[in-house]
Amino acid sequence: MTAPTETGILPAEPGQQARVFLVVVDDSDELKVALRYAARRAQHTGGRVALLYVIEPSDLQQWMAVESLMREEQREEAEGLLQKLSAEVAEVAGALPIIYIREGRRRDELFSLIEEEPGISILVLAASAAADGPGPLVTALTGKALSRLRVPITIVPGSLTEEQLDALT
């Protein structure tokens, strides 16, 4: 086994590519759980975290100027949020994450990114603890769509505390 570096990150074994833990950024409460889990796993395995933010199309297709302005505002919000989350990831994992911002439907863009980027190793999602189910993305990816993925999915219970996450990772 390789010794940790000064940052506490274990480097990948020689000849082995570092694992990339992909987290889908959304406005769910569970995002923080998925993010911390991925960052801690990256820290302990010499891996990296990647963040995917998808700007979903609006229903204002007929109002091109309004839609363009909305998309611009969404992109600015995405960049601000990703900057904040990147700092959190870097603090835990010891390295800035890889950032992806895409436009389209979240599930479609997720599949496309995973197909296009061979370095992505694991998709990390956190399931909602709410009574109405684990969340739309977890539900979609654990159904028929699962066969379209080429990477494993780690689904973390969204109700875990930081202490519980730290103990698991």
C-alpha positions as CSV (number, residue, x, y, z in Angstrom):
1,M,0.0,0.0,0.0
2,T,1.2,3.5,-0.8
3,A,1.8,6.0,2.0
4,P,-0.4,9.2,2.1
5,T,1.0,12.4,0.7
6,E,1.4,15.6,2.7
7,T,-2.2,16.4,1.9
8,G,-3.3,13.1,3.4
9,I,-4.4,11.8,0.0
10,L,-3.4,8.3,-0.9
11,P,-2.1,8.5,-4.5
12,A,-3.3,5.9,-7.0
13,E,-1.2,2.8,-7.3
14,P,1.4,3.0,-10.2
15,G,-0.2,2.2,-13.5
16,Q,-3.7,2.7,-12.1
17,Q,-5.9,5.7,-12.9
18,A,-7.4,7.6,-9.9
19,R,-11.1,6.9,-9.2
20,V,-13.4,9.7,-10.1
21,F,-16.5,9.9,-7.9
22,L,-19.3,11.7,-9.8
23,V,-21.9,13.7,-7.8
24,V,-25.0,15.2,-9.5
25,V,-25.6,18.7,-8.1
26,D,-29.2,19.7,-7.5
27,D,-31.2,21.5,-4.9
28,S,-32.0,18.5,-2.8
29,D,-31.2,18.2,0.9
30,E,-29.3,15.0,0.2
31,L,-26.7,16.7,-2.0
32,K,-24.5,17.5,1.0
33,V,-24.5,13.8,2.1
34,A,-23.5,12.6,-1.4
35,L,-20.9,15.3,-1.6
36,R,-19.2,14.5,1.7
37,Y,-19.3,10.7,1.0
38,A,-17.6,11.2,-2.4
39,A,-15.0,13.7,-1.0
40,R,-14.1,11.4,1.9
41,R,-13.8,8.3,-0.5
42,A,-11.7,10.4,-2.8
43,Q,-9.5,11.5,0.1
44,H,-8.9,7.9,1.3
45,T,-8.4,6.4,-2.1
46,G,-6.3,9.0,-3.9
47,G,-9.3,9.7,-6.1
48,R,-11.1,12.8,-7.4
49,V,-14.6,14.2,-7.1
50,A,-16.5,15.4,-10.2
51,L,-19.5,17.6,-10.0
52,L,-22.2,17.6,-12.7
53,Y,-24.7,20.5,-12.8
54,V,-27.4,20.3,-15.4
55,I,-29.3,23.4,-16.5
56,E,-32.7,22.0,-17.5
57,P,-34.6,23.6,-20.3
58,S,-37.5,25.9,-19.4
59,D,-41.1,25.7,-20.8
60,L,-40.7,29.1,-22.4
61,Q,-39.5,27.8,-25.8
62,Q,-41.7,30.3,-27.6
63,W,-40.1,33.3,-25.8
64,M,-36.6,32.9,-27.1
65,A,-35.2,36.1,-25.5
66,V,-36.7,35.3,-22.1
67,E,-35.4,31.8,-22.2
68,S,-32.0,33.0,-23.2
69,L,-31.9,35.4,-20.2
70,M,-33.2,32.7,-17.9
71,R,-30.5,30.2,-19.1
72,E,-27.8,32.9,-18.5
73,E,-29.1,33.5,-15.0
74,Q,-29.2,29.8,-14.3
75,R,-25.6,29.4,-15.5
76,E,-24.4,32.2,-13.2
77,E,-26.2,30.5,-10.3
78,A,-24.7,27.2,-11.2
79,E,-21.2,28.7,-11.4
80,G,-21.7,30.3,-8.0
81,L,-23.0,27.1,-6.4
82,L,-20.2,25.0,-7.9
83,Q,-17.6,27.4,-6.7
84,K,-18.9,27.1,-3.1
85,L,-19.2,23.3,-3.4
86,S,-15.7,23.1,-4.9
87,A,-14.3,24.8,-1.9
88,E,-16.1,22.3,0.4
89,V,-14.8,19.3,-1.6
90,A,-11.2,20.7,-1.6
91,E,-11.3,21.1,2.1
92,V,-12.3,17.5,2.7
93,A,-10.7,15.7,-0.3
94,G,-7.5,17.9,-0.6
95,A,-8.1,18.7,-4.3
96,L,-10.5,20.7,-6.3
97,P,-13.2,18.7,-8.1
98,I,-13.7,18.3,-11.8
99,I,-16.6,20.5,-12.9
100,Y,-19.2,19.8,-15.6
101,I,-22.0,22.1,-16.5
102,R,-24.4,20.9,-19.1
103,E,-27.8,21.9,-20.6
104,G,-30.6,19.4,-21.1
105,R,-32.5,16.9,-19.2
106,R,-30.6,15.8,-16.0
107,R,-30.9,12.0,-16.6
108,D,-29.9,12.3,-20.3
109,E,-27.0,14.5,-19.6
110,L,-25.8,12.2,-16.8
111,F,-25.8,9.2,-19.2
112,S,-24.0,11.2,-21.9
113,L,-21.3,12.4,-19.5
114,I,-20.6,8.9,-18.2
115,E,-20.4,7.6,-21.8
116,E,-18.1,10.4,-22.9
117,E,-15.8,10.5,-19.9
118,P,-14.0,7.1,-19.4
119,G,-12.3,8.4,-16.2
120,I,-15.6,8.5,-14.3
121,S,-15.5,5.5,-12.0
122,I,-18.4,5.7,-9.6
123,L,-21.7,7.6,-9.5
124,V,-22.5,8.7,-5.9
125,L,-26.1,9.6,-5.1
126,A,-27.9,10.2,-1.8
127,A,-31.4,8.8,-1.3
128,S,-34.0,11.0,0.2
129,A,-35.3,10.0,3.6
130,A,-38.7,11.5,2.8
131,A,-41.8,9.3,2.8
132,D,-42.5,10.0,-0.9
133,G,-39.5,8.0,-2.1
134,P,-35.7,8.1,-2.6
135,G,-35.9,11.0,-5.2
136,P,-36.4,11.1,-8.9
137,L,-32.9,10.4,-10.0
138,V,-32.3,7.5,-7.6
139,T,-35.7,6.1,-8.7
140,A,-34.9,6.4,-12.4
141,L,-31.4,4.9,-12.1
142,T,-32.5,1.9,-10.0
143,G,-35.1,0.9,-12.5
144,K,-34.8,0.0,-16.2
145,A,-32.3,2.8,-16.8
146,L,-29.7,1.0,-14.7
147,S,-28.7,-1.2,-17.6
148,R,-27.5,1.9,-19.5
149,L,-24.8,2.7,-17.0
150,R,-21.2,1.5,-17.3
151,V,-20.2,2.5,-13.8
152,P,-21.4,1.3,-10.4
153,I,-23.8,3.5,-8.3
154,T,-23.2,4.1,-4.7
155,I,-26.5,5.2,-3.0
156,V,-26.0,6.7,0.4
157,P,-28.9,7.2,2.8
158,G,-29.6,10.9,2.9
159,S,-30.2,10.9,6.6
160,L,-26.6,10.1,7.6
161,T,-24.8,12.6,9.7
162,E,-21.2,13.9,9.0
163,E,-20.0,11.6,11.8
164,Q,-21.7,8.6,10.4
165,L,-20.3,9.4,6.9
166,D,-16.8,9.8,8.3
167,A,-17.1,6.5,10.0
168,L,-18.2,4.8,6.8
169,T,-15.5,6.3,4.6
